[in-house]
Amino acid sequence: MQLTLTGPIEAFIQRQIAQGYKDGEEVTRQALLRWMAEDSETPPHIQSRLDEAASGRFIPSDRTNIERIVAAA
């Protein structure tokens, strides 16, 4: 199988190789294994980002703000 990479993904793989991964295939394999270890419907790192957001400081919402936004659309 052949994959086409975007510039940022290719740069990421090169950085990982520079940090000690054997080759691009190993970087890709590890990334896919991590992705598959998470919820099958959840992209990589989404759960950690959700956890970070859940532990953050939140201001209670005001329903009138939402109604004004909807009315303006």
Buried (B, 14 or more C-beta within 10 A) or exposed (E): EEEEEEEEBEEBBEEBBEEEBEEBEBBBEEBEEEBEEBEEEEEBEEEEEEEEEEEEEEEEEEEEEEEEEEEEE
